[in-house]
Each structure stands twice: as C-alpha cells, then as structure tokens.
C-alpha cells in the first residue's frame, strides 16, 4: 500500500512538472487575447429591443469588462433620455392641440347664439 502511494505521488509530481514546464518543444502557451464586445450596439441607428436582447458581454477575470458595460449603459441611458424628451414634447403638443380644439368647440356655440 505504501509503495502504491509513493508511485502515485511520483506520477502526480511528474504530471504537474510537465504541465508547468510546458511539455517540451512547444514552450509555454501564448497569452490569450482579451475578449472584446463583438456585437456592440449599432452606432448608425437608434437601439431597438432586439439589439438589447442580443447584447452579450464577454467575461473577464472578475465578471464582465467594466468598460464595455459602462459604454453600453451610457448609450442606453442617453437614448432613453432622448426618447423621454421626445415623448414629453409630443405630449405637450398633443395637450396644446386638444386645448385649442376644445377652445374652438366652445366658441362655436357662443357665436351661433349671438346671431
């Protein structure tokens, strides 16, 4: 039993040594290129729901690459703010048009009563 443990330990030490040294002619593995965001948000048109649903961030050592996530969130935040401003402008214009239409409809019966 003791002899078996010694042989097993020698095999493990040899395997670890080969893995660390690189196993001969090939040398150590080359540095892996850092992952980058492949399918970023489209720069030439507004972001759609499908763009957001298909957005996938590459993994980094501690989760996701913060720069990629910050860029995407900044872009989405700017577009949401732009859309909110546009909606507010349209709602204001609609309220003005409805008030003008209501004012015109109230003046029309008053004119008819005067004639």
C-alpha positions in Angstrom: 0.0 0.0 0.0 2.8 2.4 0.9 4.6 1.6 -2.4 1.4 2.4 -4.3 1.1 5.8 -2.6 4.7 6.6 -3.4 4.3 5.7 -7.1 1.0 7.7 -7.3 2.7 10.7 -5.8 5.6 10.4 -8.2 3.2 10.3 -11.2 1.3 13.4 -9.9 4.5 15.3 -9.4 5.7 14.4 -12.9 2.4 15.4 -14.5 2.4 18.8 -12.7 6.1 19.4 -13.6 5.3 18.7 -17.3 2.3 20.9 -17.2 4.2 23.8 -15.6 7.3 23.5 -17.8 5.2 23.2 -21.0 5.9 19.7 -22.0 8.9 20.0 -24.3 9.3 21.7 -27.7 6.1 23.8 -27.7 7.0 26.0 -24.8 4.6 27.9 -22.7 1.2 28.8 -24.1 0.9 32.2 -25.7 -1.0 34.9 -23.9 -4.7 34.8 -24.7 -6.1 38.0 -26.3 -8.6 39.7 -24.1 -12.2 39.2 -25.1 -13.9 42.2 -26.6 -17.5 43.0 -27.1 -18.2 41.6 -30.5 -21.8 42.8 -31.3 -21.9 46.2 -29.8 -24.9 48.5 -30.1 -25.4 49.9 -33.6 -23.8 53.4 -34.0 -25.7 54.4 -37.1 -29.3 53.9 -35.8 -31.3 54.0 -32.6 -31.1 50.9 -30.4 -34.0 48.5 -30.7 -35.3 46.0 -28.3 -33.7 43.2 -30.4 -30.3 44.9 -30.1 -30.6 45.0 -26.3 -31.8 41.4 -26.1 -28.9 40.1 -28.3 -26.3 42.1 -26.4 -23.9 39.7 -24.6 -20.8 40.9 -22.7 -17.6 38.9 -22.7 -16.4 37.6 -19.4 -13.4 39.0 -17.7 -11.4 37.9 -14.6 -13.9 39.4 -12.2 -17.1 39.2 -14.1 -17.7 41.5 -17.1 -15.4 44.1 -18.6 -16.5 47.2 -16.9 -15.6 49.5 -19.8 -17.9 47.5 -22.2 -20.8 47.5 -19.7 -20.3 51.2 -18.9 -20.3 52.1 -22.6 -23.5 50.1 -23.3 -25.3 51.5 -20.3 -24.2 55.1 -21.1 -25.5 54.7 -24.7 -28.8 53.2 -23.5 -29.2 55.9 -20.9 -28.6 58.7 -23.5 -31.1 57.2 -25.9 -33.7 56.7 -23.1 -33.3 60.3 -22.1 -33.7 61.4 -25.7 -36.8 59.3 -26.1 -38.3 60.7 -22.9 -37.7 64.2 -24.0 -39.3 63.5 -27.4 -42.3 61.9 -25.6 -42.7 64.9 -23.4 -42.6 67.2 -26.4 -45.2 65.2 -28.2 -47.4 65.0 -25.1 -47.1 68.8 -24.7 -48.0 69.4 -28.3 -51.0 67.0 -28.1 -52.2 68.7 -24.9 -51.9 72.1 -26.7 -53.8 70.8 -29.7 -56.5 69.3 -27.6 -56.9 72.6 -25.6 -57.1 74.6 -28.8 -59.7 72.2 -30.2 -61.7 72.4 -27.0 -61.5 76.2 -27.1 -62.7 76.3 -30.7 -65.6 74.0 -30.0 -66.6 76.2 -27.0 -66.5 79.4 -29.1 -68.6 77.9 -32.0 -71.9 77.6 -29.9 -71.3 81.0 -28.4 -71.1 82.6 -31.9 -74.2 80.8 -33.1 -76.2 82.2 -30.0 -75.2 85.7 -30.9 -76.6 85.5 -34.5 
